[in-house]
Amino acid sequence: MEDSGEISPHVFRKSVATLIDAEATLEAAAAVLGHSGTAVTAKHYVKKATAAPDMSEILNRFGQNGNEKDG
């Protein structure tokens, strides 16, 4: 099957939901898509993050505190 370069309505809705979730809220994304709640939006429309946020600063502090001797 040849790619016509067109975006399907479902892919468009997923892209819109993901953008609104990232820039505003999941509730706003659900409302724009016309969903009565957020469950369907979260499960089927919002793209999941592929990488965890960088928490290295927090984890480094945790490691440093663990090396200190108690009182």
A tleap script that builds the chain and sets N, CA, C and O, in Angstrom:
source leaprc.protein.ff14SB
mol = sequence {
  NMET GLU ASP SER GLY GLU ILE SER PRO HIE
  VAL PHE ARG LYS SER VAL ALA THR LEU ILE
  ASP ALA GLU ALA THR LEU GLU ALA ALA ALA
  ALA VAL LEU GLY HIE SER GLY THR ALA VAL
  THR ALA LYS HIE TYR VAL LYS LYS ALA THR
  ALA ALA PRO ASP MET SER GLU ILE LEU ASN
  ARG PHE GLY GLN ASN GLY ASN GLU LYS ASP
  CGLY
}
set mol.1.N position { 0.847 -1.185 0.000 }
set mol.1.CA position { 0.000 0.000 0.000 }
set mol.1.C position { 0.890 1.244 0.000 }
set mol.1.O position { 1.820 1.341 0.800 }
set mol.2.N position { 0.617 2.164 -0.865 }
set mol.2.CA position { 1.422 3.373 -1.006 }
set mol.2.C position { 0.949 4.438 -0.024 }
set mol.2.O position { -0.251 4.602 0.197 }
set mol.3.N position { 1.901 5.162 0.564 }
set mol.3.CA position { 1.577 6.231 1.501 }
set mol.3.C position { 1.160 7.475 0.718 }
set mol.3.O position { 1.941 8.002 -0.074 }
set mol.4.N position { -0.060 7.939 0.934 }
set mol.4.CA position { -0.562 9.113 0.216 }
set mol.4.C position { -0.159 10.411 0.890 }
set mol.4.O position { -0.396 11.488 0.342 }
set mol.5.N position { 0.448 10.332 2.074 }
set mol.5.CA position { 0.857 11.531 2.803 }
set mol.5.C position { -0.262 12.159 3.608 }
set mol.5.O position { -0.041 13.157 4.294 }
set mol.6.N position { -1.453 11.601 3.538 }
set mol.6.CA position { -2.580 12.131 4.299 }
set mol.6.C position { -2.558 11.587 5.717 }
set mol.6.O position { -2.106 10.468 5.962 }
set mol.7.N position { -3.046 12.382 6.635 }
set mol.7.CA position { -3.139 11.971 8.037 }
set mol.7.C position { -4.574 11.536 8.296 }
set mol.7.O position { -5.520 12.254 7.972 }
set mol.8.N position { -4.725 10.359 8.882 }
set mol.8.CA position { -6.071 9.863 9.187 }
set mol.8.C position { -6.670 10.684 10.328 }
set mol.8.O position { -5.935 11.267 11.125 }
set mol.9.N position { -7.984 10.732 10.409 }
set mol.9.CA position { -8.630 11.457 11.508 }
set mol.9.C position { -8.189 10.951 12.889 }
set mol.9.O position { -8.031 11.742 13.818 }
set mol.10.N position { -7.990 9.638 13.021 }
set mol.10.CA position { -7.582 9.094 14.316 }
set mol.10.C position { -6.178 9.577 14.692 }
set mol.10.O position { -5.941 9.957 15.839 }
set mol.11.N position { -5.258 9.564 13.745 }
set mol.11.CA position { -3.894 10.046 14.018 }
set mol.11.C position { -3.925 11.534 14.359 }
set mol.11.O position { -3.204 11.979 15.252 }
set mol.12.N position { -4.741 12.295 13.668 }
set mol.12.CA position { -4.876 13.720 13.965 }
set mol.12.C position { -5.393 13.930 15.384 }
set mol.12.O position { -4.864 14.763 16.120 }
set mol.13.N position { -6.423 13.179 15.771 }
set mol.13.CA position { -6.985 13.301 17.114 }
set mol.13.C position { -5.964 12.912 18.179 }
set mol.13.O position { -5.883 13.547 19.230 }
set mol.14.N position { -5.184 11.862 17.902 }
set mol.14.CA position { -4.146 11.458 18.853 }
set mol.14.C position { -3.095 12.556 19.009 }
set mol.14.O position { -2.647 12.842 20.119 }
set mol.15.N position { -2.710 13.163 17.902 }
set mol.15.CA position { -1.702 14.233 17.944 }
set mol.15.C position { -2.216 15.435 18.727 }
set mol.15.O position { -1.496 16.005 19.546 }
set mol.16.N position { -3.459 15.814 18.470 }
set mol.16.CA position { -4.064 16.939 19.186 }
set mol.16.C position { -4.165 16.627 20.672 }
set mol.16.O position { -3.816 17.467 21.502 }
set mol.17.N position { -4.631 15.443 21.019 }
set mol.17.CA position { -4.776 15.072 22.431 }
set mol.17.C position { -3.433 15.067 23.147 }
set mol.17.O position { -3.327 15.538 24.280 }
set mol.18.N position { -2.412 14.538 22.490 }
set mol.18.CA position { -1.084 14.492 23.098 }
set mol.18.C position { -0.536 15.892 23.329 }
set mol.18.O position { 0.037 16.169 24.383 }
set mol.19.N position { -0.706 16.772 22.355 }
set mol.19.CA position { -0.229 18.149 22.494 }
set mol.19.C position { -0.960 18.884 23.607 }
set mol.19.O position { -0.328 19.545 24.431 }
set mol.20.N position { -2.271 18.777 23.641 }
set mol.20.CA position { -3.039 19.472 24.680 }
set mol.20.C position { -2.712 18.914 26.061 }
set mol.20.O position { -2.612 19.674 27.024 }
set mol.21.N position { -2.545 17.599 26.170 }
set mol.21.CA position { -2.159 17.007 27.459 }
set mol.21.C position { -0.810 17.554 27.920 }
set mol.21.O position { -0.637 17.870 29.097 }
set mol.22.N position { 0.137 17.667 27.003 }
set mol.22.CA position { 1.482 18.140 27.359 }
set mol.22.C position { 1.496 19.625 27.715 }
set mol.22.O position { 2.222 20.043 28.617 }
set mol.23.N position { 0.701 20.412 27.015 }
set mol.23.CA position { 0.728 21.866 27.203 }
set mol.23.C position { -0.315 22.382 28.181 }
set mol.23.O position { -0.172 23.483 28.712 }
set mol.24.N position { -1.363 21.601 28.427 }
set mol.24.CA position { -2.427 22.028 29.343 }
set mol.24.C position { -2.705 20.886 30.316 }
set mol.24.O position { -1.916 20.650 31.231 }
set mol.25.N position { -3.805 20.184 30.131 }
set mol.25.CA position { -4.157 19.082 31.030 }
set mol.25.C position { -4.818 17.949 30.251 }
set mol.25.O position { -5.300 18.138 29.134 }
set mol.26.N position { -4.830 16.780 30.861 }
set mol.26.CA position { -5.531 15.644 30.282 }
set mol.26.C position { -7.029 15.938 30.203 }
set mol.26.O position { -7.688 15.543 29.242 }
set mol.27.N position { -7.558 16.619 31.192 }
set mol.27.CA position { -8.974 16.977 31.199 }
set mol.27.C position { -9.315 17.863 30.004 }
set mol.27.O position { -10.366 17.696 29.386 }
set mol.28.N position { -8.433 18.801 29.679 }
set mol.28.CA position { -8.659 19.674 28.524 }
set mol.28.C position { -8.625 18.862 27.231 }
set mol.28.O position { -9.441 19.084 26.337 }
set mol.29.N position { -7.698 17.935 27.133 }
set mol.29.CA position { -7.610 17.085 25.943 }
set mol.29.C position { -8.883 16.268 25.778 }
set mol.29.O position { -9.412 16.162 24.672 }
set mol.30.N position { -9.376 15.695 26.859 }
set mol.30.CA position { -10.605 14.908 26.809 }
set mol.30.C position { -11.777 15.776 26.364 }
set mol.30.O position { -12.603 15.339 25.563 }
set mol.31.N position { -11.853 16.992 26.872 }
set mol.31.CA position { -12.953 17.889 26.514 }
set mol.31.C position { -12.901 18.243 25.032 }
set mol.31.O position { -13.940 18.264 24.372 }
set mol.32.N position { -11.727 18.520 24.503 }
set mol.32.CA position { -11.588 18.863 23.087 }
set mol.32.C position { -12.021 17.697 22.204 }
set mol.32.O position { -12.625 17.904 21.152 }
set mol.33.N position { -11.717 16.477 22.627 }
set mol.33.CA position { -12.097 15.305 21.842 }
set mol.33.C position { -13.560 14.913 22.050 }
set mol.33.O position { -14.075 14.047 21.343 }
set mol.34.N position { -14.226 15.540 23.009 }
set mol.34.CA position { -15.626 15.237 23.253 }
set mol.34.C position { -15.847 14.035 24.148 }
set mol.34.O position { -16.933 13.457 24.160 }
set mol.35.N position { -14.813 13.653 24.906 }
set mol.35.CA position { -14.951 12.527 25.821 }
set mol.35.C position { -15.557 13.001 27.136 }
set mol.35.O position { -15.287 14.117 27.582 }
set mol.36.N position { -16.378 12.154 27.758 }
set mol.36.CA position { -17.025 12.530 29.018 }
set mol.36.C position { -16.091 12.405 30.213 }
set mol.36.O position { -16.361 12.978 31.268 }
set mol.37.N position { -15.006 11.670 30.066 }
set mol.37.CA position { -14.009 11.516 31.125 }
set mol.37.C position { -12.630 11.408 30.500 }
set mol.37.O position { -12.476 11.571 29.289 }
set mol.38.N position { -11.630 11.135 31.321 }
set mol.38.CA position { -10.254 11.100 30.825 }
set mol.38.C position { -9.735 9.695 30.537 }
set mol.38.O position { -8.670 9.549 29.938 }
set mol.39.N position { -10.458 8.666 30.948 }
set mol.39.CA position { -9.945 7.293 30.822 }
set mol.39.C position { -9.677 6.903 29.367 }
set mol.39.O position { -8.601 6.396 29.049 }
set mol.40.N position { -10.636 7.134 28.498 }
set mol.40.CA position { -10.465 6.771 27.082 }
set mol.40.C position { -9.376 7.635 26.449 }
set mol.40.O position { -8.570 7.147 25.657 }
set mol.41.N position { -9.358 8.909 26.802 }
set mol.41.CA position { -8.346 9.820 26.263 }
set mol.41.C position { -6.954 9.342 26.637 }
set mol.41.O position { -6.069 9.267 25.785 }
set mol.42.N position { -6.756 9.017 27.909 }
set mol.42.CA position { -5.450 8.569 28.379 }
set mol.42.C position { -5.047 7.236 27.767 }
set mol.42.O position { -3.887 7.046 27.401 }
set mol.43.N position { -5.991 6.314 27.655 }
set mol.43.CA position { -5.671 4.970 27.186 }
set mol.43.C position { -5.446 4.899 25.682 }
set mol.43.O position { -4.562 4.176 25.222 }
set mol.44.N position { -6.237 5.643 24.908 }
set mol.44.CA position { -6.215 5.464 23.466 }
set mol.44.C position { -5.701 6.656 22.666 }
set mol.44.O position { -5.397 6.501 21.483 }
set mol.45.N position { -5.592 7.834 23.265 }
set mol.45.CA position { -5.274 9.014 22.477 }
set mol.45.C position { -3.975 9.720 22.866 }
set mol.45.O position { -3.274 10.226 21.989 }
set mol.46.N position { -3.641 9.767 24.131 }
set mol.46.CA position { -2.444 10.485 24.551 }
set mol.46.C position { -1.233 9.566 24.478 }
set mol.46.O position { -1.218 8.493 25.082 }
set mol.47.N position { -0.226 9.992 23.737 }
set mol.47.CA position { 0.989 9.193 23.592 }
set mol.47.C position { 1.734 9.155 24.923 }
set mol.47.O position { 1.922 10.179 25.581 }
set mol.48.N position { 2.146 7.969 25.296 }
set mol.48.CA position { 2.892 7.789 26.545 }
set mol.48.C position { 4.328 8.272 26.355 }
set mol.48.O position { 4.895 8.162 25.268 }
set mol.49.N position { 4.897 8.799 27.410 }
set mol.49.CA position { 6.298 9.237 27.361 }
set mol.49.C position { 7.195 8.037 27.121 }
set mol.49.O position { 6.988 6.968 27.696 }
set mol.50.N position { 8.193 8.218 26.268 }
set mol.50.CA position { 9.100 7.109 25.975 }
set mol.50.C position { 10.322 7.120 26.883 }
set mol.50.O position { 11.063 6.138 26.941 }
set mol.51.N position { 10.535 8.213 27.584 }
set mol.51.CA position { 11.683 8.301 28.479 }
set mol.51.C position { 11.238 8.934 29.791 }
set mol.51.O position { 10.359 9.795 29.818 }
set mol.52.N position { 11.849 8.501 30.851 }
set mol.52.CA position { 11.557 9.075 32.161 }
set mol.52.C position { 12.191 10.464 32.246 }
set mol.52.O position { 13.212 10.715 31.607 }
set mol.53.N position { 11.598 11.362 33.025 }
set mol.53.CA position { 12.204 12.678 33.194 }
set mol.53.C position { 13.553 12.567 33.900 }
set mol.53.O position { 13.795 11.617 34.645 }
set mol.54.N position { 14.416 13.528 33.664 }
set mol.54.CA position { 15.752 13.523 34.260 }
set mol.54.C position { 15.659 13.899 35.734 }
set mol.54.O position { 15.403 15.055 36.072 }
set mol.55.N position { 15.866 12.935 36.593 }
set mol.55.CA position { 15.810 13.140 38.039 }
set mol.55.C position { 17.192 12.974 38.672 }
set mol.55.O position { 17.300 12.721 39.872 }
set mol.56.N position { 18.247 13.115 37.868 }
set mol.56.CA position { 19.604 12.857 38.354 }
set mol.56.C position { 20.002 13.760 39.519 }
set mol.56.O position { 20.694 13.312 40.433 }
set mol.57.N position { 19.576 15.024 39.503 }
set mol.57.CA position { 19.930 15.929 40.606 }
set mol.57.C position { 19.334 15.434 41.923 }
set mol.57.O position { 20.015 15.421 42.948 }
set mol.58.N position { 18.099 15.039 41.896 }
set mol.58.CA position { 17.428 14.535 43.103 }
set mol.58.C position { 18.077 13.235 43.557 }
set mol.58.O position { 18.333 13.051 44.747 }
set mol.59.N position { 18.344 12.340 42.625 }
set mol.59.CA position { 18.947 11.057 42.982 }
set mol.59.C position { 20.372 11.225 43.501 }
set mol.59.O position { 20.801 10.474 44.377 }
set mol.60.N position { 21.105 12.195 42.974 }
set mol.60.CA position { 22.455 12.458 43.477 }
set mol.60.C position { 22.413 12.938 44.920 }
set mol.60.O position { 23.242 12.532 45.734 }
set mol.61.N position { 21.455 13.800 45.241 }
set mol.61.CA position { 21.310 14.256 46.625 }
set mol.61.C position { 20.948 13.099 47.535 }
set mol.61.O position { 21.437 13.015 48.661 }
set mol.62.N position { 20.098 12.209 47.058 }
set mol.62.CA position { 19.708 11.034 47.825 }
set mol.62.C position { 20.941 10.190 48.134 }
set mol.62.O position { 21.114 9.731 49.264 }
set mol.63.N position { 21.787 9.986 47.146 }
set mol.63.CA position { 23.010 9.205 47.329 }
set mol.63.C position { 23.967 9.850 48.299 }
set mol.63.O position { 24.616 9.162 49.088 }
set mol.64.N position { 24.066 11.198 48.248 }
set mol.64.CA position { 24.971 11.908 49.155 }
set mol.64.C position { 24.474 11.808 50.587 }
set mol.64.O position { 25.279 11.632 51.501 }
set mol.65.N position { 23.178 11.916 50.804 }
set mol.65.CA position { 22.611 11.830 52.155 }
set mol.65.C position { 22.807 10.431 52.735 }
set mol.65.O position { 22.962 10.275 53.946 }
set mol.66.N position { 22.799 9.421 51.876 }
set mol.66.CA position { 22.965 8.062 52.342 }
set mol.66.C position { 24.379 7.778 52.821 }
set mol.66.O position { 24.591 6.822 53.567 }
set mol.67.N position { 25.360 8.591 52.406 }
set mol.67.CA position { 26.755 8.395 52.813 }
set mol.67.C position { 27.093 9.096 54.110 }
set mol.67.O position { 28.147 8.844 54.694 }
set mol.68.N position { 26.200 9.990 54.577 }
set mol.68.CA position { 26.460 10.704 55.833 }
set mol.68.C position { 26.212 9.781 57.006 }
set mol.68.O position { 25.322 8.931 56.970 }
set mol.69.N position { 27.025 9.961 58.068 }
set mol.69.CA position { 26.844 9.153 59.277 }
set mol.69.C position { 25.803 9.810 60.173 }
set mol.69.O position { 25.722 11.035 60.262 }
set mol.70.N position { 25.015 8.982 60.827 }
set mol.70.CA position { 24.004 9.500 61.754 }
set mol.70.C position { 24.670 10.091 62.975 }
set mol.70.O position { 25.625 9.527 63.508 }
set mol.71.N position { 24.140 11.281 63.437 }
set mol.71.CA position { 24.484 12.024 64.618 }
set mol.71.C position { 25.707 11.688 65.226 }
set mol.71.O position { 26.075 12.278 66.242 }
savepdb mol mol.pdb
quit
